[in-house]
Amino acid sequence: MAFMDGQDNGGDRDGSKGRAMALDGIFHPRSVAFAGVSGDSFNSGAMLMGAVVDSGFKGDIYPVHPRGGDVLGYKCYTSIKDIPGPVDHVVVCIPARYTRQLVQDCVAKGVKSMAFFTAGFSETGAEDGKKLETELVSIAREGGVRLIGPNCMGIYCPSSGLAIQMGMPKESGSVGYVCQSGGNTVHGVAEANSRGVCFSKAISYGNACDVNETDLFEYFTHDPETKIIAAYVEGIRKGERFVKALREATQAKPVIILKGGRTDAGAATAASHTGSLACSTSVWKGLIEQTGVVQVESLEEMTDCILPFLYMKPPKGPNTAIIGIGGGASVIAADDCYSAGLNVPSLPLEMREELKGLTTEAGNIFNNPIDTQSFMVGVEEFSKTVRIVADWDGIDLLIVHIAHESLMMEMGMTRTFVNVAIDTLKDIGKPTAVALYGASSPKGWTTIFEEQQQCMDAGFPVYYSVKTAANAISKYIRYNQSRNNHHE
């Protein structure tokens, strides 16, 4: 399998658990220095330092700037070498032309790792930038310092109090996020967290001059805090070793990947973004098929596909019952499920007759999808409707959907619908996803977010359309079927 490899800076490590877990220290430093911090407005170093302070980092924090002084209430040192205590990790926010001396100082100080927010290296395509990046790696490697980046946001680790932006979630979770892009790291964490996903760790690794995607996949494979690996990758540096690492990762944990640079336009942009050379589409597709990676095409879909792993026990099959309100919405929901690879079997005649006894026939659909207004008759009638459908052995999962139209919200119908559905489905225990959609006003979105939290607290994944729910669940089912076939 031939990848278009870039510069091989990763070395030929054996991929053993011991070597992989040697990276654990970069996520749990006892002290962090910020080189290039000043009190100037919009100073990147000060913003990154402020994020770590805000996140509750319990170790020592040292701002560094040639002018010295005081930054955010911390004494600012003029050099890394002037810091009195040991320094485990350094965040680099100085111009590229000064980084050679800084790396030399960090080697002399015994620093263990450095994350380069600083850009202006190989990603520019300029020979001077490439040469400087290579020199930094050589100096650092000889001195035992691991480099992250350059041109990256660095490390987010809630349990350590490391953050790359103010206000990042402080609660730890079970998803490890490997991300080549700084912006996609921030957005990916925020998007997922808004929908109930918390992270063990996330890392933006930029140009991957030293610590690269293969190192990180090896690490997250063995990291006991990480149960699911999510990744945004633009290019692959060490093809054969990456394939081996990816195989090992997918054998141990679910792996969900968004590949940047899938098209000619995207590949060209990736080259100027992180200096990455993307592998061909056919090679990447073959690798995905061989390893069992769950492939997604957006950060939003990445979150969609993480949710079933966190909130849903594996359905036995693709047979799906759809229950909600609205004839047109039900037709579209059926189309979306079939298009995603789910089955929507018709209900038995006796079940349809039983459902008809709970409400009027006018304005309802008593097949699958089920369009029901039984909740307008009474809470008990609606609960029975949900239970009758959910108890049927002919389905493996349910998708409950509700449109947040103004009248429905004003009358409190959406809240009633969600409350009764949750209470009933918790007792039944059949795999269920909830789709809350149709908001066309700030009030509508506020209602959706409130109901989303109710569903997540009850253990149900929430989507903003039946289409995205069906797509994610279908991939989840295929993943589990593939795993089961592999182990038979």
N, C-alpha and C positions, 0 to 999 in steps of 0.2 A: 504494500500500500504506500504509494509515493505522495508525500506531502511536500508542498513548496516551503521548505524550511527557511527561516531567517537565520541570523547569526546564532550559532549553538553556544549559548552562554550557560546552559544549565548543567554542564558536566555530565558524566555517565554514572549517576548514583544508582545504587542497587535497588532502590524502591522499597527497602525493608521498613518495617514498622518503626524501628529505632531511628532511622534517618529521617523518616517522614515526621515523626513527632519531635524531632529536634527543632522544628519550626514553631513549636508551641510557645516558646519564649517570646516570640515577636508579638503574640496576642496577650501576653501577661507580663509586661515590663514592670519593674519596681520603680523606675524613674524615667521621666521623659523630658528631653530638652527640645526647645523650639528655636531653631536657628533662623534669624531674619525677622524676629518679632520687634515691633515698635508700637508706639502709641498713636501712630498716624491713622487717620480715618481709612477704613477699607484695607488695612494691612492684612494680607492673607495669613501671615504667621500668627497675628493676634487673634484673628477669627478662628483659626484652627485650635489655638491654645484655649480660647474662650470656650470652645465646644467641649474640650476635655475637662476644663474646670467645671462647666455646667453639668457634665455627665457624672461628676462625683468621683473622679480618679483619686484613689487613696494614697498613691505613691508621691514621690517628690516631683515637682514641676519646676523647670528652669528655663526662663526666657534668655535668649542670647542675641546680643546686637553690639556692634563696635562702639556705639555711643553709651552703652550701659544704662543706668538709670533705674526706672521702675515701670513695670508693665502689668496691669490688672492686679496690682497689689503685690506682685512678686518681684524680688530683686533681679535685675537683668545683668547678666554677666557679659563681659566683652569677648570672651572666647570659651569654647567648649572646655579647653584645658584648664580654665580658671575655676570651673565648678568644683566645690570642695568634695562632694560625695561622688559615688559611682553613677554612671549614666548608662542605662540599658538601651534606650531607644532615642533616636533623634529625628525630628520632623524638619525637613529642609525646605526653607522658603526664601532662599537667597538667589541672586542672579547666577546663571549657569557658569559664568566665567570665574566665580569664586569657589566653586564646589570642589575643585581638586584639593585645595588647601584644607577645606573643611573635612573631607574624607580622611586625609592624612592625620588631622587633629583627632578625629574620632578613633582611628586605629591606635594612636598614642594613648588615648584616654581609656581604651578597652571597651568601647561601645559595641553592643551586640548586633544592632540593626538600625537601618536608616530608611525612612520613607521620603521620597523626593516629590514634593508638590511642584518643585521647580521643573519647568519645561525648557526646550531649546536644545534638544539632543538629537538622537537618531530619527525621531519623528519628523524633523524638519526636512530630512533628505539631504541636508548639507554635510559635506565631508568633515568639516570641523566639529559638528555636533556628534556625528558617529564616532569620530576619533576620541573625543572627550568622554563619551559614554563608555567606550572600551577601556580607557585609562582608569576611570573610576572603578570599574569592576575589577580590574587587575590589582589596584591598590587595596580595595576592600577585601578581596579574596585572600590576598597574601596576609592581611591583618586579621582575618577571621570575622569580618563584618558582613552581614547579609544586607543587600540593597533591595528595596521595594520601589518600583518605578523605573526611571523617573517619569514625570508627567502623570502623576496619580494623586488620589486623595488619601490613600493610606488605609489605616485599620479602624474598623468599628468592632468593638467587643464589649457588650453591655456589662458582663460580669467583671471586667477589668476597669470599667469607667472610661474606655477609649471611644471617642466619637470623632466624626469628620465634619459635623455641622451642628449648630445649636439646635436644641430641642429634639434630638434623636431619641427614640424609645430606650428606656433604661431597663426594661424587662427582657430577660434572656429567654430564648426559645430553642428549638431543635433544628432550625434550618441554617446551614452554612452557605454563604454566598460568595462565589468567586467571580469577580467582575473586572474586566480590563478597563472599562470606562469609569471615570470618577463621577460624572453626571448620572450615569445609569446605576451606579451604586447608591447614590443619594435617593434618586427617584424610585429605584426598585425597593429599597427598604421602606420608604414612606408609603408607596402604593400597597405593598404587602401588609404592612402593619395596620393600615386603615381597614383592612379586611380580616384582622385577627391572626396574622402571622408574625411571630417573633423569631429573632435570629440568635443563634449561638455566637456567630461571628460573621463579619463580611470584610472583604479586602478588595480595594481598588489597586491594581498592580501595573497599570500603564504600559510602558514600553517593554516590561519584563526583561530588563537587562541582566538580572540575576535570579531572584525569586520569580518563577514563571508559573504558567497554568498547570504544568505537570507536577511541579513541587506541591502546589496547592491541592490538586486532586488527590495526590498521595496522602497529604496531611489530613484532609477532611474525611478520607476513607477510614482512617484510624482514630479520628477524634471522637471520644466517647460522648461529647456534648452535642454532636451533630448526627441527626437521624436522616436528614434529607439534604442533598447537595443541589443547589441551584447555581447556574453559571451564565454569564455573558462573556463570550469569547470571540475575538476578532481574528487572531492568527495563532498558528501552532508553531512553536520553535523547535521542538525535538520530536519529530513525527513518531518514530518507532516507540520511544519511551512513553509518549503521550498515549498511544494506543494501548499499551500495557497498563498504564495507570488508569485509563478510562474503563478497561475491562474489569480491573480489580474493584474499582469504585462501584460499577453497576452490579457486580456480584454481591456487594456488601450492603448497598443502600440505593434508594431511588435517586436517579440523577436526571435533572431537568435542565436543558441547555437552550439558550437563545444564541444562535450563531450570527454574528455580524459579518457583513461582507459576502453575503450569499449571491449577490448580483455583481455585474461588472462595476456599476456605479458605487455600490457599497464597498466593494473591495478597494477601489481607488481611494475612497474616503478613509477607509481603515488605514491604508498605507500612510496617509498624511496625518492621521489622528494619533496612532501609536506606533507607526513604523512597521505594522504587521503585514505579512504576506499571507493572504488567505489561501487555503487549500481549495481545490476545485469542487464544484457542487456535487459531481458524481462520486468523488472520493468521500466527501463528507456524508452523503446519503448512505453510502455503503457502510461506513463506520457506525452510523446511527443504527442501521438495521442489524448489524452484527453484535452490537453491545447492549441493545435494549434501552438506550437513552430515550427519555421523553423529550421530543423536540418541539419547541414553541417558536412563535414568530413575533412576539412582542413581550414587553415587560408585564403588561396586563394579563396576557395569556399565561405567563410564567406563574403569576399569583393564582390564576384560575386553576392551574394544574397542581399547585402545591396544596390547595384547600382539601381535596378529597383524601390525600395522604394524612392530613392532620385531623379531619373531622368525620370521615366516613369509613365504616368497615367495608371491605371489598364486596361488591355485589356478586352474586353467583353467576349472573349473566347479564345480557343487554336488554331484557324485557322490562319496559318502563311504563309506569302509569303516570299520566299528567293530570293534575287536578288544579283548577283555578276558576277564574271568572272571565267571561267574554267569549263569544263564539268565534269572532275573527282571530282573537289572540290564541284560541285553542287550535285553530287551523294552522296558523303560523308555527305554533309550538310543535305540532305533529311533524310538519315539514322539517323543522330544525333538528328534531331528534333523529328522524330517518336519515337526513343528510349527514349527520355526525356518526351514523353507524349503530344507533340504538333502535330497538324494535318497539312498536307501540301496538300491542295485541288488543283485539276487541274484547270487551267484557262478555262473559257468559250471559245468556238471555235472562236466567233467573236472578242474576246480580243486578242487571239493568232494571228489572221489575221491582226489586227491593229498593233501589235508589229512587225510583219514581214515587214510592210511597212516602218519601221524606219531604217532598216539596211538589210544587206544581210542575206539570210537564211543559207549560209555555215558557219559552225563554231559557230552557236548559238543554244540555246535551248529556245523555245517559250512556254514552259509549266511552271509549278512550281515545282522545282526551275527554275528561269529565268537566263540563262547564256547569257549575252548580251555584244556585242562589239559596241553598238550604240554610245558610247562616242567617238569612233574612227571616226565615221561619222561626228559628231559635237556635241557641248554642248547642243544645243536645242533638238536634237534627243534623247540624253541620258536623259535629263530632262523630256521629254514626256514619255519615257519608265518608269521611276520611277513613274511619276504621274499616268499613266494609271493603273499600278499595285496597287499603294497605294490607289487609289480612289475606287477600287473594294469593294463592300459590302460583298463579300464572304470571306474576310480575316479580322482578328481582330488586327493583328500586322505584322510588317516587321522585318526581319533580313537582313541587308545589309552587304555583306562580300567582302573582297578583299585581295588577296595574294600579298605580297610584294616581288615579284621576281625582280632580278637585272634589267632586261630590262625594266620592267614596271616602276621602280623607275627612271632609267636614262632618260626615255622619259617623265617623269613628269606625267605619267598616273594615278598613285595612288592619287596624290594630286588633279588632275582634277576630278577623280571619287568621292572623298570625298567631295570636294567643291560643286559640282553640287548636289550630293545626299543631303547634309545638307540644301542647299538653297531651294531645292524642297520640302523636307519633313517638313521643318519648316512651310511652308505655309499650308500643308495638315493637320498636327497635329495628325496623326495616331501613336499609340505607336510603337516606333522603337528602335532597338538595332543595334550597329555596331560591326562587328568582323574584326579586323585588325591582320593579322597573316602572317606566312611564312618567316619572316626575318631570314636570315642566315649569316648576317654580322653586325658589329657595325653600319654601315651606315643605314642598313635596320631598326634596332631598333630605331635609332635616328629619322628616318622618321616616324615610327609608333608612337613614343612618341609625335612628333609634331602634327601629325594628330589626335591623341587621345585628345590632349588639345583642338584642334578645335572642335571636337565633343562634349566634355564636356562643353565647353563654349556655345555651341548651345543647350545644354540640352539633349544630347543623351548618354546613357551608352555605354561603350566600353569594348569589350572582346577580348581575344587573340585567340579565336577559336569559331566556330559556336557551338561546343559541349558544352562549358561552358556557352555560352549565352543561349542556349536552356534549359539547366538544371536549370539555375537561373530563367529564365522567367517562366518556367513551375511551379516551386515552388511558384513563385510570384502569378501566376494565381490561383493555388490551395489554397493559403492562402486567397486571396480575395474572392474566391467562398465560402470557409468555413465560413468566416466572414459574408458574405451576407446571407448564409443559416441560420446562428446562429441568425441573427437579424430579419429574416422573421417570 
